[in-house]
């Protein structure tokens, strides 16, 4: 479903999270998950204010983390010093329109589950066994409320048959490696959308992503895992770029309604604020954004981005969900 088979297919390069307390968030992402801190800085100045649409004088303590050789699935934490910051996702909201969770591969689910529980994290359930059929394989999964209202979904891959999708990913991880504490960077991130076709037009168009898998999520057991009433039906579409990590799991309700996180999911608030994508040509990407109706949040400019250096960058809103999407081209 790529628009141009010769163009690069772009995975999620980084997720942008507004931190309530940067040091506490680093305790989790660097300390527990073992991600490497590539850069810390205080980000401020007129370009920063214009880029993130924050009042004059606002600044943010930032940390940029990742793992592995590739610029994929990284995390940008930003603690803004602005007053009256809102929490984007209160803990009682478990399905919503907007940016929602980070999927991280665990190496030993039972060990990691017990450790995180002792650290005070609230798991939604005990680890659940999922069988996606002979072509895909089996997993153990356990979502919990991570720092800053961001849902973290731990996944242990169980099927080592290389002919299955999960077996193929296990082989990739065995060669790519894990963090010192046994985890990975962001492999998939979830986003609820209001209009699936408009959302896909953005991911297939400016980013040239492709379809990984599409399904309808339904049934009592599935909905119990999703924290939904048993009669709910959800359209699920996972898209990917040219990497095993940095996929996006899109979901839209088919017969029910959910809260909308998007109005509060912007700086200087606390929570999952944006997805970031590295593109080869920002000018061409900007034109493609216009073509699919993506509203401009901040126009293209040259700016020094944490962890990525001097870049040309812009931020738009996804036309199918309204979530913030950062596009950048290193200079």
N, C-alpha and C positions, 0 to 999 in steps of 0.2 A: 504493500500500500504506500510505498515511497513515491513521492512526486518525481524524483529525479534519481535514478539508480546510480548515476555517476557521482552524485554529491555525497559528502560525508553525512552519516546518520548519527545524530548528536545525543549522547546519554546525559543524565543529570550530572553536571560537574561538581556542584555543591548545593547544599541546602542552607538557607539562612534562617537562623533562630534568634529571636530576641530573648536574652537571658535576664532573669530576675536578679541573679547574683552570678557573675562570671566565674568566680572561684569555685562555687558549688557546682556549677555545670561542668567545669573542667575536672572536678573530682570524679564525675561520672564518665564523661567521654574520653578523657585521657587516662584517669586512674583506673576505673573499672573496665572500660572497653579496650583500653590500651592504644587508642589512636595517638598518632604523633602530632605534637604541636609544631606547625611549620612557622608560624609567626604570631606574635602578640603586638598590639599597638593601641594607642588612643587615636581614634579617627575623628577629625573635626575640620572645620573650615567651610568656606562658601560652596565649594564644589560638593562636599559631603552633604551639606544642608539641602542643596538643590537636587541632588541625586535621590535622596531618601525623603524629600518633601517634609523636612522637620524645621522647627523654628530656629532663627538665628541664635547662635550661641550653644546649640545642642552639640554634644559630643558623645562618643560611644567607646567603651573599652572593648576591644575585639580580640578574638583568638581564632585561628584558622587551623583545622585539624584534618588529617587524612591517613591513609595507609596504602602502600603499594606504589608501583612505578607509574601508574597512570592517573591523569587528572580527572578522576571519576569518583562519585559517591562521597565527597568530602563535606565537612561541616564548618560553617562560619557562625560563630557565636558573637552576639553584639549586646552589651549591656549599656543601654542608653541612660543618660543622666537626667532625662526629662521627668518632671513631676506627673502624677496622676496617670501612670501607665496602667493599661488594662491587661488582664489575662485573657488571651484569645480564646482558649478552650477550657472552660471549667470542667472539673473531673467528672461531673455527672453526665456530660455529653459524650456519647460513645459512637455516634454516627453523625455526620454533618456534611454540608457543602463546604469545600475548602480544603486546604492542605491539612493532613491529618496525622500520618504516622511514618516512622522509619522502620524498615525491616533490616535486621542485622542477623547474620548467621552465627550461631553459637556452636561450640565444639562438643559440649557436654551439658545438655539441657538440665538434667537433674541437679548437677553441681551448681550451674549458674543460677537456676531458679532459686535454690535454697540460699545461695549467697546474697542475691539481690533482695530476697525477702528479709534476711537479717539486717540489711542496710535500710529497711523501712519502705521499700517500694511496694506499691499496691498492685498486685496481679489481678487481672480480671477473672482468671480461672486457673486451675492446675494445667500443666502442659497437656495439650490435646493432640491425639493422633489423627492425622489426615491421610487418607488414601485417595490419590487423584487418578487412579487407574493405571494399567500396565504401561502405557506410553509415557506417563509423567513420573509416577513413583510416589513415595510416602515421606511425610515429615512429622515432626513434633513442633507445635507452636504454642507460644505463651505471650500474650500482650500484657503490658503494664503501663501505668502512668509514670512516664519519665520526667526529668527535670523540665520546668518551664511549661508544663501542660502538654508536652509533646508525647504522643503514644509511641512506645517502643515495642515492636513485635519481634521477639526472639524466635528463630527458626533453626531447628537441627534437621539436617538432611539425612534421610535414612536409607535410601535406595542407591546402592553402589554399582548397579548394573549400568555400564556406560551407554547402553542402548536407550535408557530412559533419560528424560530431560534432567531429572535430579541427579542421576549418576554422572551425566555429562558435567553438571555444575560441580559436583564433588571432585571430579578429576581436575577441573580448572582450579579449584581452591587448593588442592594438594600441590599444584605447581606454582600458584601465585602466592600462597602463604597466608598466614593469619597474623593478627597482632600478638604481642608477647603474652596477652591474657586469653588468647584463643578465639577472638572475635574477628569480624570483617568490618570494612567501611559500609556505607549505605548501599545495599544491593537493590532494594526497591523502596519506593516511597508512595504512599497512598494519597489520593486526592478525590474528594467528592465533587461531582460536576452537576450543573443544572441542565445543560444541553450537551449531550455526548457528541453529537455530530460537529458542533462548533468547536468543542474542545479538541477533538481529533484533527480538525482542519488545521489547528495551530501546531500540534505535535507532528503531524504528517507533512505540513507545509514548510514553515520557516525552519523547523528542526530536522525534517526529513527522517523522522523516526519510522519504525515499522511495527506491524502487529506481532505481538508475541503469543497471546492467547486471548480468546473471547469466550465468555460463558454467561449463563444466567444462574445466579446464586439463589437457591430456594430450598425448602424442606426444613423440617423441624430441627434436625441436627445441625445443619449449616447455619440456620438463623440463631440457634442458641450460641454458637461460637461467635457470631456477629453481634450478639446482644440486641437482637431484633425479635419482634413477635413472629410466631411460626408461619404466618400466612404471607410474610413479606417476600417480594421478588426484587432482585437487584441485578441490573446489567453491569457486568464487570468486563473491562477491556484493559489488558496490560500491553503497554508499548515499550519499545526498547531502541537504544542506539547501538553503535558498533562496540559493545562491551557487555560482559556478563553482569556488571554492576550498573547502577544508575537507571534502572527501569522505573516506570511509573504505572501504578495500579489505579486506574480510573473506575469510579463507581457512580451510578445514578439510580435512584429509587424508581421502580416501575409502578408501584401501587401504594406508596406511603410517602410521608414527608419528613424532612429532617431540618434541624436548625442550620442557619447560615453563619459560618465563622468569618466570611470574607470582609465584612465591614470593619471588623476590629483587627484583621490580620495585616497590619502595616506598622512601620516604625512610628513611635518609639515603643510599641506594646510588647508584651511578653508572650512568646509562643513561636509557632512555625510561621514565618513571614513570607518566604519566597523560595523558588527554585532557580538555580543559576545554570546557564548553558554556555559552553565555549563554542563559538561559531568561527568559520573560516573567513567570512566576509560580512562584517556588520552592516554595511550598506545594503547588500542583497537581502540579508535577514530582515532589515527594517522595512524594505519594500514588500517582502513577503508577509510581514505582520500587517501592513496596511491592507493587503489583498484579502486577508482572512478576517479583518475587522477587529484586530487587537488594539485596544485603547492605549495610548501612550501615557505612562506614568511619569517617566523622566526621559527627555529626548536624548539622542546620542551625544556623548561628550567624551573627552579624554579625561581619565581619572585613574588614580593609583589604588587598585583593589587589594585588600588583604589577601596574602597568600598567592597572588597572581601577578602583582606588579602593575606597571604602566599599561593601560588598556584603553580601547574605545569600548564604551558600554552604554546600555540603555535598559530601561525597565518598562515592560508593558503589562497589561492585564489580559489574561487568557479569555477569549471571547465566549467560551463555554462555561466558565466558572467564576471569572473575575479575579482569580488569584494572581499574585505578582510573579512575573517571569523575567529574570535578568538574563540578558544576552550580552556577551563580551567577546572581544577579539584582542588578544595580546598584541601590543605594539612592539 
